[in-house]
Structures are given as structure tokens and as C-alpha cells.
Amino acid sequence: MNNIQTLTTERLRTLVTETESTLISLKEELDRREELAQEHEVANLEHHMQSAELSLRSIRDFLAFLSNDMKKK
């Protein structure tokens, strides 16, 4: 006989309620962690922008170097 079949209907309802409650708690924790991660990324946005500007400046400088080199040849 299967374990679920040996449970009383009332115990089964209790388990369903407890499981639903646990699932709600887990979803809330997941939401909290995702929100914290987003807040962390927003807090580091200035750093990300500086990195992007540096990368763009490097690309622009490299393209200028190539352009000048082509003009010399």
C-alpha cells in the first residue's frame, strides 16, 4: 500500500496546507533575493557605466590609430 493511501483525509489536507505555506515562503524568499540582486546591480551602475565608457574610449582610440596608420600608408 502506498504511503499517501494510508494517510487520513484530514492529515492529507494538513500536509497540503503546510506545503502551500512552505511554497509561499520559498517564493517570498526568492523574490527577496532577486530584489536584493537588482538593488546591488543598481548600486554598481556607476561602475558599469565607467567600464563601458573606458571600453568605448579604447575602441575609439584604436579606430583612430588604425585610421591614422592607413592615412600614412
mmCIF file of the N, C-alpha and C atoms, coordinates in Angstrom:
data_MODEL
# 
_entry.id   MODEL 
# 
loop_
_atom_site.group_PDB 
_atom_site.id 
_atom_site.type_symbol 
_atom_site.label_atom_id 
_atom_site.label_alt_id 
_atom_site.label_comp_id 
_atom_site.label_asym_id 
_atom_site.label_entity_id 
_atom_site.label_seq_id 
_atom_site.pdbx_PDB_ins_code 
_atom_site.Cartn_x 
_atom_site.Cartn_y 
_atom_site.Cartn_z 
_atom_site.occupancy 
_atom_site.B_iso_or_equiv 
_atom_site.pdbx_formal_charge 
_atom_site.auth_seq_id 
_atom_site.auth_comp_id 
_atom_site.auth_asym_id 
_atom_site.auth_atom_id 
_atom_site.pdbx_PDB_model_num 
ATOM 1   N N  . MET A 1 1  ? 0.850  -1.193 0.000   1.00 0.00 ? 1  MET A N  1 
ATOM 2   C CA . MET A 1 1  ? 0.000  0.000  0.000   1.00 0.00 ? 1  MET A CA 1 
ATOM 3   C C  . MET A 1 1  ? 0.890  1.249  0.000   1.00 0.00 ? 1  MET A C  1 
ATOM 4   N N  . ASN A 1 2  ? 0.518  2.208  -0.726  1.00 0.00 ? 2  ASN A N  1 
ATOM 5   C CA . ASN A 1 2  ? 1.230  3.465  -0.902  1.00 0.00 ? 2  ASN A CA 1 
ATOM 6   C C  . ASN A 1 2  ? 1.052  4.350  0.347   1.00 0.00 ? 2  ASN A C  1 
ATOM 7   N N  . ASN A 1 3  ? 2.094  5.103  0.717   1.00 0.00 ? 3  ASN A N  1 
ATOM 8   C CA . ASN A 1 3  ? 2.049  5.954  1.919   1.00 0.00 ? 3  ASN A CA 1 
ATOM 9   C C  . ASN A 1 3  ? 0.912  6.965  1.884   1.00 0.00 ? 3  ASN A C  1 
ATOM 10  N N  . ILE A 1 4  ? 0.626  7.522  0.715   1.00 0.00 ? 4  ILE A N  1 
ATOM 11  C CA . ILE A 1 4  ? -0.447 8.520  0.613   1.00 0.00 ? 4  ILE A CA 1 
ATOM 12  C C  . ILE A 1 4  ? -1.798 7.881  0.926   1.00 0.00 ? 4  ILE A C  1 
ATOM 13  N N  . GLN A 1 5  ? -1.976 6.656  0.534   1.00 0.00 ? 5  GLN A N  1 
ATOM 14  C CA . GLN A 1 5  ? -3.242 5.971  0.780   1.00 0.00 ? 5  GLN A CA 1 
ATOM 15  C C  . GLN A 1 5  ? -3.462 5.679  2.261   1.00 0.00 ? 5  GLN A C  1 
ATOM 16  N N  . THR A 1 6  ? -2.376 5.596  3.050   1.00 0.00 ? 6  THR A N  1 
ATOM 17  C CA . THR A 1 6  ? -2.513 5.307  4.476   1.00 0.00 ? 6  THR A CA 1 
ATOM 18  C C  . THR A 1 6  ? -2.798 6.563  5.293   1.00 0.00 ? 6  THR A C  1 
ATOM 19  N N  . LEU A 1 7  ? -2.642 7.735  4.686   1.00 0.00 ? 7  LEU A N  1 
ATOM 20  C CA . LEU A 1 7  ? -2.922 8.990  5.391   1.00 0.00 ? 7  LEU A CA 1 
ATOM 21  C C  . LEU A 1 7  ? -4.428 9.220  5.482   1.00 0.00 ? 7  LEU A C  1 
ATOM 22  N N  . THR A 1 8  ? -4.815 9.804  6.591   1.00 0.00 ? 8  THR A N  1 
ATOM 23  C CA . THR A 1 8  ? -6.227 10.187 6.693   1.00 0.00 ? 8  THR A CA 1 
ATOM 24  C C  . THR A 1 8  ? -6.464 11.397 5.812   1.00 0.00 ? 8  THR A C  1 
ATOM 25  N N  . THR A 1 9  ? -7.694 11.602 5.448   1.00 0.00 ? 9  THR A N  1 
ATOM 26  C CA . THR A 1 9  ? -8.044 12.755 4.616   1.00 0.00 ? 9  THR A CA 1 
ATOM 27  C C  . THR A 1 9  ? -7.657 14.046 5.328   1.00 0.00 ? 9  THR A C  1 
ATOM 28  N N  . GLU A 1 10 ? -7.901 14.107 6.622   1.00 0.00 ? 10 GLU A N  1 
ATOM 29  C CA . GLU A 1 10 ? -7.571 15.324 7.376   1.00 0.00 ? 10 GLU A CA 1 
ATOM 30  C C  . GLU A 1 10 ? -6.061 15.560 7.407   1.00 0.00 ? 10 GLU A C  1 
ATOM 31  N N  . ARG A 1 11 ? -5.277 14.501 7.592   1.00 0.00 ? 11 ARG A N  1 
ATOM 32  C CA . ARG A 1 11 ? -3.814 14.647 7.601   1.00 0.00 ? 11 ARG A CA 1 
ATOM 33  C C  . ARG A 1 11 ? -3.326 15.067 6.217   1.00 0.00 ? 11 ARG A C  1 
ATOM 34  N N  . LEU A 1 12 ? -3.917 14.518 5.200   1.00 0.00 ? 12 LEU A N  1 
ATOM 35  C CA . LEU A 1 12 ? -3.546 14.891 3.832   1.00 0.00 ? 12 LEU A CA 1 
ATOM 36  C C  . LEU A 1 12 ? -3.842 16.364 3.583   1.00 0.00 ? 12 LEU A C  1 
ATOM 37  N N  . ARG A 1 13 ? -4.988 16.840 4.047   1.00 0.00 ? 13 ARG A N  1 
ATOM 38  C CA . ARG A 1 13 ? -5.313 18.274 3.913   1.00 0.00 ? 13 ARG A CA 1 
ATOM 39  C C  . ARG A 1 13 ? -4.309 19.131 4.674   1.00 0.00 ? 13 ARG A C  1 
ATOM 40  N N  . THR A 1 14 ? -3.932 18.668 5.857   1.00 0.00 ? 14 THR A N  1 
ATOM 41  C CA . THR A 1 14 ? -2.941 19.404 6.652   1.00 0.00 ? 14 THR A CA 1 
ATOM 42  C C  . THR A 1 14 ? -1.611 19.480 5.903   1.00 0.00 ? 14 THR A C  1 
ATOM 43  N N  . LEU A 1 15 ? -1.196 18.378 5.316   1.00 0.00 ? 15 LEU A N  1 
ATOM 44  C CA . LEU A 1 15 ? 0.056  18.369 4.543   1.00 0.00 ? 15 LEU A CA 1 
ATOM 45  C C  . LEU A 1 15 ? -0.022 19.298 3.342   1.00 0.00 ? 15 LEU A C  1 
ATOM 46  N N  . VAL A 1 16 ? -1.147 19.321 2.673   1.00 0.00 ? 16 VAL A N  1 
ATOM 47  C CA . VAL A 1 16 ? -1.317 20.223 1.533   1.00 0.00 ? 16 VAL A CA 1 
ATOM 48  C C  . VAL A 1 16 ? -1.213 21.667 2.004   1.00 0.00 ? 16 VAL A C  1 
ATOM 49  N N  . THR A 1 17 ? -1.864 22.002 3.095   1.00 0.00 ? 17 THR A N  1 
ATOM 50  C CA . THR A 1 17 ? -1.822 23.366 3.635   1.00 0.00 ? 17 THR A CA 1 
ATOM 51  C C  . THR A 1 17 ? -0.391 23.741 4.026   1.00 0.00 ? 17 THR A C  1 
ATOM 52  N N  . GLU A 1 18 ? 0.296  22.825 4.710   1.00 0.00 ? 18 GLU A N  1 
ATOM 53  C CA . GLU A 1 18 ? 1.685  23.099 5.104   1.00 0.00 ? 18 GLU A CA 1 
ATOM 54  C C  . GLU A 1 18 ? 2.587  23.259 3.891   1.00 0.00 ? 18 GLU A C  1 
ATOM 55  N N  . THR A 1 19 ? 2.370  22.427 2.885   1.00 0.00 ? 19 THR A N  1 
ATOM 56  C CA . THR A 1 19 ? 3.172  22.505 1.661   1.00 0.00 ? 19 THR A CA 1 
ATOM 57  C C  . THR A 1 19 ? 2.931  23.825 0.935   1.00 0.00 ? 19 THR A C  1 
ATOM 58  N N  . GLU A 1 20 ? 1.677  24.237 0.854   1.00 0.00 ? 20 GLU A N  1 
ATOM 59  C CA . GLU A 1 20 ? 1.356  25.513 0.213   1.00 0.00 ? 20 GLU A CA 1 
ATOM 60  C C  . GLU A 1 20 ? 1.995  26.667 0.981   1.00 0.00 ? 20 GLU A C  1 
ATOM 61  N N  . SER A 1 21 ? 1.951  26.596 2.303   1.00 0.00 ? 21 SER A N  1 
ATOM 62  C CA . SER A 1 21 ? 2.551  27.638 3.135   1.00 0.00 ? 21 SER A CA 1 
ATOM 63  C C  . SER A 1 21 ? 4.065  27.698 2.924   1.00 0.00 ? 21 SER A C  1 
ATOM 64  N N  . THR A 1 22 ? 4.684  26.537 2.864   1.00 0.00 ? 22 THR A N  1 
ATOM 65  C CA . THR A 1 22 ? 6.131  26.476 2.627   1.00 0.00 ? 22 THR A CA 1 
ATOM 66  C C  . THR A 1 22 ? 6.461  27.032 1.246   1.00 0.00 ? 22 THR A C  1 
ATOM 67  N N  . LEU A 1 23 ? 5.660  26.702 0.251   1.00 0.00 ? 23 LEU A N  1 
ATOM 68  C CA . LEU A 1 23 ? 5.882  27.205 -1.098  1.00 0.00 ? 23 LEU A CA 1 
ATOM 69  C C  . LEU A 1 23 ? 5.770  28.723 -1.138  1.00 0.00 ? 23 LEU A C  1 
ATOM 70  N N  . ILE A 1 24 ? 4.799  29.268 -0.448  1.00 0.00 ? 24 ILE A N  1 
ATOM 71  C CA . ILE A 1 24 ? 4.649  30.728 -0.383  1.00 0.00 ? 24 ILE A CA 1 
ATOM 72  C C  . ILE A 1 24 ? 5.893  31.353 0.250   1.00 0.00 ? 24 ILE A C  1 
ATOM 73  N N  . SER A 1 25 ? 6.368  30.755 1.332   1.00 0.00 ? 25 SER A N  1 
ATOM 74  C CA . SER A 1 25 ? 7.575  31.269 1.999   1.00 0.00 ? 25 SER A CA 1 
ATOM 75  C C  . SER A 1 25 ? 8.785  31.202 1.076   1.00 0.00 ? 25 SER A C  1 
ATOM 76  N N  . LEU A 1 26 ? 8.919  30.113 0.356   1.00 0.00 ? 26 LEU A N  1 
ATOM 77  C CA . LEU A 1 26 ? 10.037 29.973 -0.577  1.00 0.00 ? 26 LEU A CA 1 
ATOM 78  C C  . LEU A 1 26 ? 9.962  31.000 -1.697  1.00 0.00 ? 26 LEU A C  1 
ATOM 79  N N  . LYS A 1 27 ? 8.770  31.242 -2.221  1.00 0.00 ? 27 LYS A N  1 
ATOM 80  C CA . LYS A 1 27 ? 8.600  32.248 -3.278  1.00 0.00 ? 27 LYS A CA 1 
ATOM 81  C C  . LYS A 1 27 ? 8.934  33.643 -2.751  1.00 0.00 ? 27 LYS A C  1 
ATOM 82  N N  . GLU A 1 28 ? 8.524  33.935 -1.518  1.00 0.00 ? 28 GLU A N  1 
ATOM 83  C CA . GLU A 1 28 ? 8.841  35.234 -0.925  1.00 0.00 ? 28 GLU A CA 1 
ATOM 84  C C  . GLU A 1 28 ? 10.350 35.401 -0.758  1.00 0.00 ? 28 GLU A C  1 
ATOM 85  N N  . GLU A 1 29 ? 11.028 34.335 -0.337  1.00 0.00 ? 29 GLU A N  1 
ATOM 86  C CA . GLU A 1 29 ? 12.488 34.392 -0.185  1.00 0.00 ? 29 GLU A CA 1 
ATOM 87  C C  . GLU A 1 29 ? 13.157 34.583 -1.534  1.00 0.00 ? 29 GLU A C  1 
ATOM 88  N N  . LEU A 1 30 ? 12.677 33.897 -2.548  1.00 0.00 ? 30 LEU A N  1 
ATOM 89  C CA . LEU A 1 30 ? 13.218 34.055 -3.894  1.00 0.00 ? 30 LEU A CA 1 
ATOM 90  C C  . LEU A 1 30 ? 13.035 35.491 -4.385  1.00 0.00 ? 30 LEU A C  1 
ATOM 91  N N  . ASP A 1 31 ? 11.846 36.048 -4.185  1.00 0.00 ? 31 ASP A N  1 
ATOM 92  C CA . ASP A 1 31 ? 11.584 37.436 -4.573  1.00 0.00 ? 31 ASP A CA 1 
ATOM 93  C C  . ASP A 1 31 ? 12.519 38.389 -3.834  1.00 0.00 ? 31 ASP A C  1 
ATOM 94  N N  . ARG A 1 32 ? 12.705 38.142 -2.533  1.00 0.00 ? 32 ARG A N  1 
ATOM 95  C CA . ARG A 1 32 ? 13.584 38.996 -1.728  1.00 0.00 ? 32 ARG A CA 1 
ATOM 96  C C  . ARG A 1 32 ? 15.015 38.959 -2.259  1.00 0.00 ? 32 ARG A C  1 
ATOM 97  N N  . ARG A 1 33 ? 15.486 37.767 -2.578  1.00 0.00 ? 33 ARG A N  1 
ATOM 98  C CA . ARG A 1 33 ? 16.858 37.633 -3.096  1.00 0.00 ? 33 ARG A CA 1 
ATOM 99  C C  . ARG A 1 33 ? 17.016 38.294 -4.460  1.00 0.00 ? 33 ARG A C  1 
ATOM 100 N N  . GLU A 1 34 ? 16.011 38.139 -5.316  1.00 0.00 ? 34 GLU A N  1 
ATOM 101 C CA . GLU A 1 34 ? 16.081 38.777 -6.631  1.00 0.00 ? 34 GLU A CA 1 
ATOM 102 C C  . GLU A 1 34 ? 16.069 40.291 -6.497  1.00 0.00 ? 34 GLU A C  1 
ATOM 103 N N  . GLU A 1 35 ? 15.274 40.807 -5.567  1.00 0.00 ? 35 GLU A N  1 
ATOM 104 C CA . GLU A 1 35 ? 15.227 42.248 -5.340  1.00 0.00 ? 35 GLU A CA 1 
ATOM 105 C C  . GLU A 1 35 ? 16.572 42.756 -4.818  1.00 0.00 ? 35 GLU A C  1 
ATOM 106 N N  . LEU A 1 36 ? 17.178 42.014 -3.906  1.00 0.00 ? 36 LEU A N  1 
ATOM 107 C CA . LEU A 1 36 ? 18.498 42.401 -3.402  1.00 0.00 ? 36 LEU A CA 1 
ATOM 108 C C  . LEU A 1 36 ? 19.538 42.410 -4.515  1.00 0.00 ? 36 LEU A C  1 
ATOM 109 N N  . ALA A 1 37 ? 19.469 41.426 -5.392  1.00 0.00 ? 37 ALA A N  1 
ATOM 110 C CA . ALA A 1 37 ? 20.410 41.360 -6.511  1.00 0.00 ? 37 ALA A CA 1 
ATOM 111 C C  . ALA A 1 37 ? 20.220 42.563 -7.436  1.00 0.00 ? 37 ALA A C  1 
ATOM 112 N N  . GLN A 1 38 ? 18.975 42.942 -7.689  1.00 0.00 ? 38 GLN A N  1 
ATOM 113 C CA . GLN A 1 38 ? 18.703 44.110 -8.525  1.00 0.00 ? 38 GLN A CA 1 
ATOM 114 C C  . GLN A 1 38 ? 19.210 45.378 -7.854  1.00 0.00 ? 38 GLN A C  1 
ATOM 115 N N  . GLU A 1 39 ? 18.985 45.497 -6.557  1.00 0.00 ? 39 GLU A N  1 
ATOM 116 C CA . GLU A 1 39 ? 19.471 46.677 -5.832  1.00 0.00 ? 39 GLU A CA 1 
ATOM 117 C C  . GLU A 1 39 ? 20.988 46.755 -5.891  1.00 0.00 ? 39 GLU A C  1 
ATOM 118 N N  . HIS A 1 40 ? 21.643 45.603 -5.802  1.00 0.00 ? 40 HIS A N  1 
ATOM 119 C CA . HIS A 1 40 ? 23.099 45.561 -5.885  1.00 0.00 ? 40 HIS A CA 1 
ATOM 120 C C  . HIS A 1 40 ? 23.575 46.038 -7.257  1.00 0.00 ? 40 HIS A C  1 
ATOM 121 N N  . GLU A 1 41 ? 22.907 45.575 -8.306  1.00 0.00 ? 41 GLU A N  1 
ATOM 122 C CA . GLU A 1 41 ? 23.287 45.991 -9.652  1.00 0.00 ? 41 GLU A CA 1 
ATOM 123 C C  . GLU A 1 41 ? 23.056 47.485 -9.868  1.00 0.00 ? 41 GLU A C  1 
ATOM 124 N N  . VAL A 1 42 ? 21.968 48.007 -9.343  1.00 0.00 ? 42 VAL A N  1 
ATOM 125 C CA . VAL A 1 42 ? 21.693 49.443 -9.469  1.00 0.00 ? 42 VAL A CA 1 
ATOM 126 C C  . VAL A 1 42 ? 22.759 50.235 -8.714  1.00 0.00 ? 42 VAL A C  1 
ATOM 127 N N  . ALA A 1 43 ? 23.148 49.732 -7.542  1.00 0.00 ? 43 ALA A N  1 
ATOM 128 C CA . ALA A 1 43 ? 24.183 50.414 -6.758  1.00 0.00 ? 43 ALA A CA 1 
ATOM 129 C C  . ALA A 1 43 ? 25.511 50.427 -7.508  1.00 0.00 ? 43 ALA A C  1 
ATOM 130 N N  . ASN A 1 44 ? 25.747 49.401 -8.341  1.00 0.00 ? 44 ASN A N  1 
ATOM 131 C CA . ASN A 1 44 ? 27.000 49.331 -9.098  1.00 0.00 ? 44 ASN A CA 1 
ATOM 132 C C  . ASN A 1 44 ? 26.875 49.911 -10.499 1.00 0.00 ? 44 ASN A C  1 
ATOM 133 N N  . LEU A 1 45 ? 25.757 50.550 -10.789 1.00 0.00 ? 45 LEU A N  1 
ATOM 134 C CA . LEU A 1 45 ? 25.525 51.080 -12.125 1.00 0.00 ? 45 LEU A CA 1 
ATOM 135 C C  . LEU A 1 45 ? 26.604 52.088 -12.529 1.00 0.00 ? 45 LEU A C  1 
ATOM 136 N N  . GLU A 1 46 ? 27.017 52.929 -11.610 1.00 0.00 ? 46 GLU A N  1 
ATOM 137 C CA . GLU A 1 46 ? 28.057 53.918 -11.915 1.00 0.00 ? 46 GLU A CA 1 
ATOM 138 C C  . GLU A 1 46 ? 29.346 53.219 -12.352 1.00 0.00 ? 46 GLU A C  1 
ATOM 139 N N  . HIS A 1 47 ? 29.695 52.167 -11.660 1.00 0.00 ? 47 HIS A N  1 
ATOM 140 C CA . HIS A 1 47 ? 30.889 51.405 -12.035 1.00 0.00 ? 47 HIS A CA 1 
ATOM 141 C C  . HIS A 1 47 ? 30.728 50.792 -13.424 1.00 0.00 ? 47 HIS A C  1 
ATOM 142 N N  . HIS A 1 48 ? 29.559 50.233 -13.706 1.00 0.00 ? 48 HIS A N  1 
ATOM 143 C CA . HIS A 1 48 ? 29.299 49.645 -15.026 1.00 0.00 ? 48 HIS A CA 1 
ATOM 144 C C  . HIS A 1 48 ? 29.403 50.710 -16.120 1.00 0.00 ? 48 HIS A C  1 
ATOM 145 N N  . MET A 1 49 ? 28.881 51.889 -15.842 1.00 0.00 ? 49 MET A N  1 
ATOM 146 C CA . MET A 1 49 ? 28.943 52.971 -16.834 1.00 0.00 ? 49 MET A CA 1 
ATOM 147 C C  . MET A 1 49 ? 30.388 53.400 -17.073 1.00 0.00 ? 49 MET A C  1 
ATOM 148 N N  . GLN A 1 50 ? 31.166 53.500 -16.022 1.00 0.00 ? 50 GLN A N  1 
ATOM 149 C CA . GLN A 1 50 ? 32.579 53.872 -16.177 1.00 0.00 ? 50 GLN A CA 1 
ATOM 150 C C  . GLN A 1 50 ? 33.323 52.828 -16.998 1.00 0.00 ? 50 GLN A C  1 
ATOM 151 N N  . SER A 1 51 ? 33.030 51.563 -16.748 1.00 0.00 ? 51 SER A N  1 
ATOM 152 C CA . SER A 1 51 ? 33.665 50.490 -17.519 1.00 0.00 ? 51 SER A CA 1 
ATOM 153 C C  . SER A 1 51 ? 33.272 50.575 -18.989 1.00 0.00 ? 51 SER A C  1 
ATOM 154 N N  . ALA A 1 52 ? 32.005 50.851 -19.246 1.00 0.00 ? 52 ALA A N  1 
ATOM 155 C CA . ALA A 1 52 ? 31.534 50.967 -20.627 1.00 0.00 ? 52 ALA A CA 1 
ATOM 156 C C  . ALA A 1 52 ? 32.199 52.154 -21.321 1.00 0.00 ? 52 ALA A C  1 
ATOM 157 N N  . GLU A 1 53 ? 32.310 53.278 -20.614 1.00 0.00 ? 53 GLU A N  1 
ATOM 158 C CA . GLU A 1 53 ? 32.964 54.460 -21.194 1.00 0.00 ? 53 GLU A CA 1 
ATOM 159 C C  . GLU A 1 53 ? 34.429 54.175 -21.508 1.00 0.00 ? 53 GLU A C  1 
ATOM 160 N N  . LEU A 1 54 ? 35.102 53.468 -20.605 1.00 0.00 ? 54 LEU A N  1 
ATOM 161 C CA . LEU A 1 54 ? 36.503 53.120 -20.831 1.00 0.00 ? 54 LEU A CA 1 
ATOM 162 C C  . LEU A 1 54 ? 36.637 52.207 -22.044 1.00 0.00 ? 54 LEU A C  1 
ATOM 163 N N  . SER A 1 55 ? 35.744 51.245 -22.162 1.00 0.00 ? 55 SER A N  1 
ATOM 164 C CA . SER A 1 55 ? 35.783 50.339 -23.305 1.00 0.00 ? 55 SER A CA 1 
ATOM 165 C C  . SER A 1 55 ? 35.533 51.092 -24.604 1.00 0.00 ? 55 SER A C  1 
ATOM 166 N N  . LEU A 1 56 ? 34.557 51.970 -24.597 1.00 0.00 ? 56 LEU A N  1 
ATOM 167 C CA . LEU A 1 56 ? 34.275 52.759 -25.798 1.00 0.00 ? 56 LEU A CA 1 
ATOM 168 C C  . LEU A 1 56 ? 35.448 53.667 -26.154 1.00 0.00 ? 56 LEU A C  1 
ATOM 169 N N  . ARG A 1 57 ? 36.067 54.263 -25.149 1.00 0.00 ? 57 ARG A N  1 
ATOM 170 C CA . ARG A 1 57 ? 37.224 55.131 -25.387 1.00 0.00 ? 57 ARG A CA 1 
ATOM 171 C C  . ARG A 1 57 ? 38.361 54.307 -25.997 1.00 0.00 ? 57 ARG A C  1 
ATOM 172 N N  . SER A 1 58 ? 38.577 53.104 -25.492 1.00 0.00 ? 58 SER A N  1 
ATOM 173 C CA . SER A 1 58 ? 39.631 52.242 -26.033 1.00 0.00 ? 58 SER A CA 1 
ATOM 174 C C  . SER A 1 58 ? 39.352 51.878 -27.487 1.00 0.00 ? 58 SER A C  1 
ATOM 175 N N  . ILE A 1 59 ? 38.115 51.565 -27.789 1.00 0.00 ? 59 ILE A N  1 
ATOM 176 C CA . ILE A 1 59 ? 37.741 51.237 -29.168 1.00 0.00 ? 59 ILE A CA 1 
ATOM 177 C C  . ILE A 1 59 ? 37.921 52.449 -30.071 1.00 0.00 ? 59 ILE A C  1 
ATOM 178 N N  . ARG A 1 60 ? 37.482 53.615 -29.595 1.00 0.00 ? 60 ARG A N  1 
ATOM 179 C CA . ARG A 1 60 ? 37.624 54.846 -30.388 1.00 0.00 ? 60 ARG A CA 1 
ATOM 180 C C  . ARG A 1 60 ? 39.107 55.150 -30.640 1.00 0.00 ? 60 ARG A C  1 
ATOM 181 N N  . ASP A 1 61 ? 39.935 55.006 -29.614 1.00 0.00 ? 61 ASP A N  1 
ATOM 182 C CA . ASP A 1 61 ? 41.372 55.255 -29.766 1.00 0.00 ? 61 ASP A CA 1 
ATOM 183 C C  . ASP A 1 61 ? 41.999 54.272 -30.754 1.00 0.00 ? 61 ASP A C  1 
ATOM 184 N N  . PHE A 1 62 ? 41.583 53.021 -30.675 1.00 0.00 ? 62 PHE A N  1 
ATOM 185 C CA . PHE A 1 62 ? 42.118 52.017 -31.583 1.00 0.00 ? 62 PHE A CA 1 
ATOM 186 C C  . PHE A 1 62 ? 41.717 52.319 -33.025 1.00 0.00 ? 62 PHE A C  1 
ATOM 187 N N  . LEU A 1 63 ? 40.447 52.701 -33.225 1.00 0.00 ? 63 LEU A N  1 
ATOM 188 C CA . LEU A 1 63 ? 39.996 53.049 -34.573 1.00 0.00 ? 63 LEU A CA 1 
ATOM 189 C C  . LEU A 1 63 ? 40.732 54.279 -35.104 1.00 0.00 ? 63 LEU A C  1 
ATOM 190 N N  . ALA A 1 64 ? 40.987 55.251 -34.237 1.00 0.00 ? 64 ALA A N  1 
ATOM 191 C CA . ALA A 1 64 ? 41.747 56.436 -34.649 1.00 0.00 ? 64 ALA A CA 1 
ATOM 192 C C  . ALA A 1 64 ? 43.166 56.046 -35.027 1.00 0.00 ? 64 ALA A C  1 
ATOM 193 N N  . PHE A 1 65 ? 43.758 55.152 -34.259 1.00 0.00 ? 65 PHE A N  1 
ATOM 194 C CA . PHE A 1 65 ? 45.104 54.664 -34.568 1.00 0.00 ? 65 PHE A CA 1 
ATOM 195 C C  . PHE A 1 65 ? 45.130 53.981 -35.933 1.00 0.00 ? 65 PHE A C  1 
ATOM 196 N N  . LEU A 1 66 ? 44.150 53.102 -36.181 1.00 0.00 ? 66 LEU A N  1 
ATOM 197 C CA . LEU A 1 66 ? 44.081 52.425 -37.480 1.00 0.00 ? 66 LEU A CA 1 
ATOM 198 C C  . LEU A 1 66 ? 43.879 53.415 -38.616 1.00 0.00 ? 66 LEU A C  1 
ATOM 199 N N  . SER A 1 67 ? 43.021 54.395 -38.400 1.00 0.00 ? 67 SER A N  1 
ATOM 200 C CA . SER A 1 67 ? 42.751 55.396 -39.423 1.00 0.00 ? 67 SER A CA 1 
ATOM 201 C C  . SER A 1 67 ? 44.021 56.190 -39.744 1.00 0.00 ? 67 SER A C  1 
ATOM 202 N N  . ASN A 1 68 ? 44.735 56.632 -38.711 1.00 0.00 ? 68 ASN A N  1 
ATOM 203 C CA . ASN A 1 68 ? 45.974 57.384 -38.919 1.00 0.00 ? 68 ASN A CA 1 
ATOM 204 C C  . ASN A 1 68 ? 47.034 56.517 -39.613 1.00 0.00 ? 68 ASN A C  1 
ATOM 205 N N  . ASP A 1 69 ? 47.083 55.261 -39.215 1.00 0.00 ? 69 ASP A N  1 
ATOM 206 C CA . ASP A 1 69 ? 48.056 54.362 -39.823 1.00 0.00 ? 69 ASP A CA 1 
ATOM 207 C C  . ASP A 1 69 ? 47.761 54.142 -41.301 1.00 0.00 ? 69 ASP A C  1 
ATOM 208 N N  . MET A 1 70 ? 46.465 54.033 -41.635 1.00 0.00 ? 70 MET A N  1 
ATOM 209 C CA . MET A 1 70 ? 46.076 53.854 -43.033 1.00 0.00 ? 70 MET A CA 1 
ATOM 210 C C  . MET A 1 70 ? 46.399 55.106 -43.846 1.00 0.00 ? 70 MET A C  1 
ATOM 211 N N  . LYS A 1 71 ? 46.213 56.273 -43.236 1.00 0.00 ? 71 LYS A N  1 
ATOM 212 C CA . LYS A 1 71 ? 46.489 57.529 -43.937 1.00 0.00 ? 71 LYS A CA 1 
ATOM 213 C C  . LYS A 1 71 ? 47.981 57.682 -44.227 1.00 0.00 ? 71 LYS A C  1 
ATOM 214 N N  . LYS A 1 72 ? 48.815 57.201 -43.326 1.00 0.00 ? 72 LYS A N  1 
ATOM 215 C CA . LYS A 1 72 ? 50.271 57.287 -43.507 1.00 0.00 ? 72 LYS A CA 1 
ATOM 216 C C  . LYS A 1 72 ? 50.740 56.389 -44.649 1.00 0.00 ? 72 LYS A C  1 
ATOM 217 N N  . LYS A 1 73 ? 50.042 55.309 -44.832 1.00 0.00 ? 73 LYS A N  1 
ATOM 218 C CA . LYS A 1 73 ? 50.446 54.361 -45.885 1.00 0.00 ? 73 LYS A CA 1 
ATOM 219 C C  . LYS A 1 73 ? 49.827 54.783 -47.181 1.00 0.00 ? 73 LYS A C  1 
# 
